[in-house]
Amino acid sequence: ENEIKILEKWIDKNADLPFFSDYKLKQLGYTFVHSNVYRYALILKKIGEYIDPNYKNIDFGSFPGQLQEIIFDTYNIKFDLSGLHFSNDFKEYFSKYKIFDFDFEKTADEFDFSEIKESYDLSTSFNIVEHMEYPNKLLDNINFFTKNGGILMLSTDNISTIKNIF
């Protein structure tokens, strides 16, 4: 319930983001936006159990970035953002964040990320894995970036998609 109030306040304050947001989807008449608010509330509640100001955090599949902004507003914790083909508006809006623009279905070695291998304490990926043609490659990349003994928070809204891929 507290998380829902946090989200309502955030949505009111951040109504017209410069990229394709849930708010814009709601303006266009899409009804699933309300389920995103509930999903964000569940994630906020769960991530609150693991967040630590000393952790280095990364999110895989960060677009459109609302969730990372909400986490920052709630816990004052930033995540490095990663994904594929971020728009210039997105990159400009999140210019204070470290952004990795790369294809998760290729190995991290192809992008020369060896300097930051196993450097993140907490890795997240929310509702991305079900969109992957090769979900194991996403998981391999998450493993590449996450410290041994680190934490992974992963969600999917359509687990049957993964089953169909395998």
C-alpha positions in Angstrom: 0.0 0.0 0.0 2.8 2.4 0.9 4.5 1.6 -2.4 1.3 2.4 -4.4 1.2 5.9 -2.7 4.9 6.4 -3.6 4.1 5.6 -7.2 1.0 7.8 -7.4 3.0 10.7 -6.1 5.9 10.0 -8.6 3.5 9.7 -11.6 1.8 13.0 -10.7 5.2 14.7 -10.4 6.7 13.2 -13.6 3.7 13.3 -15.9 5.3 14.1 -19.3 8.7 12.4 -19.6 10.6 13.0 -22.9 10.4 9.3 -23.9 7.7 6.7 -24.4 6.4 6.3 -20.9 3.6 4.5 -19.1 2.0 7.9 -18.6 1.9 8.5 -22.4 0.5 5.0 -22.9 -2.3 5.8 -20.4 -3.0 9.0 -22.4 -3.3 6.9 -25.5 -6.0 4.8 -23.8 -4.0 1.6 -23.0 -5.4 -0.1 -19.9 -2.5 -2.4 -18.9 -0.7 0.7 -17.5 -2.4 0.1 -14.2 -0.8 -3.4 -14.0 2.6 -1.7 -14.4 1.9 0.5 -11.3 1.1 -2.7 -9.3 4.2 -4.4 -10.7 6.4 -1.4 -9.9 5.0 -1.4 -6.3 5.8 -5.1 -5.9 9.3 -4.5 -7.2 9.8 -1.4 -5.0 8.8 -3.5 -1.9 11.1 -6.4 -2.8 14.1 -4.3 -3.8 13.8 -2.4 -0.5 14.8 -5.7 1.2 18.1 -5.9 -0.7 19.1 -2.3 -1.6 22.3 -1.0 0.1 23.9 2.4 -0.4 27.3 0.7 -0.7 26.2 -1.6 -3.5 27.1 -1.0 -7.2 23.9 -1.7 -9.1 23.1 -2.5 -12.8 19.8 -3.0 -14.5 19.4 -5.0 -17.7 16.7 -3.8 -20.1 16.2 -0.4 -18.6 14.0 1.3 -21.1 11.9 3.3 -20.6 13.7 4.1 -17.3 10.8 5.0 -15.1 11.4 2.2 -12.7 15.0 3.3 -12.1 13.9 6.8 -11.5 11.3 5.6 -9.0 13.9 3.5 -7.2 16.2 6.6 -7.1 13.4 8.9 -5.8 12.4 6.3 -3.2 15.8 5.0 -2.0 18.3 7.5 -3.4 20.1 4.7 -5.2 21.2 4.8 -8.8 21.5 1.8 -11.1 23.8 1.8 -14.2 21.5 1.3 -17.1 21.8 -1.2 -20.0 19.9 -2.0 -23.0 19.8 -1.8 -26.8 19.2 1.2 -29.1 18.4 3.8 -26.5 17.0 7.0 -28.1 18.9 10.3 -27.8 16.1 11.6 -25.6 16.5 8.7 -23.2 20.3 9.1 -23.1 20.0 12.9 -22.5 17.4 12.5 -19.8 19.5 9.9 -18.0 22.8 11.6 -18.7 23.7 11.4 -15.0 23.5 7.6 -15.1 26.1 5.3 -16.6 24.5 3.8 -19.7 25.6 0.6 -21.5 24.0 0.4 -25.0 24.6 -3.2 -26.1 22.9 -6.4 -27.3 22.3 -8.8 -24.4 22.2 -11.7 -26.9 25.9 -11.2 -27.7 28.6 -11.9 -25.1 29.9 -9.1 -23.0 33.4 -10.1 -24.3 32.4 -8.8 -27.7 32.0 -5.3 -26.2 35.2 -5.2 -24.2 33.7 -4.9 -20.7 36.6 -6.8 -19.1 37.3 -3.8 -16.8 34.0 -4.1 -15.1 33.6 -7.9 -15.1 32.0 -9.1 -11.8 31.9 -5.5 -10.4 28.2 -5.2 -9.5 26.6 -6.3 -6.2 23.0 -6.1 -7.4 21.8 -6.9 -10.9 18.2 -6.5 -11.9 16.2 -7.3 -15.1 12.5 -6.7 -15.0 10.2 -8.1 -17.7 13.0 -8.5 -20.3 13.9 -12.2 -20.3 10.6 -13.2 -21.9 11.5 -11.0 -24.9 14.8 -12.7 -25.6 15.3 -15.2 -28.3 18.2 -16.6 -26.4 17.5 -16.0 -22.7 20.5 -17.9 -21.6 22.7 -15.2 -23.2 21.0 -12.5 -21.1 21.7 -14.6 -18.0 25.3 -15.1 -19.1 25.7 -11.4 -19.4 24.2 -10.7 -16.0 26.5 -13.3 -14.6 29.5 -11.6 -16.3 28.7 -8.3 -14.6 27.6 -9.6 -11.2 30.1 -10.3 -8.4 30.4 -13.9 -7.2 27.8 -14.0 -4.4 26.0 -11.0 -5.8 22.2 -10.6 -6.0 20.0 -11.0 -9.0 16.4 -9.8 -9.1 14.6 -11.0 -12.2 10.9 -10.8 -13.1 8.8 -11.8 -16.0 5.2 -11.3 -16.7 5.0 -14.2 -19.2 6.9 -17.2 -18.1 5.1 -19.3 -20.8 7.1 -17.4 -23.4 10.4 -18.7 -22.0 9.0 -22.3 -22.1 8.0 -21.8 -25.7 11.5 -20.6 -26.6 13.2 -23.6 -25.1 
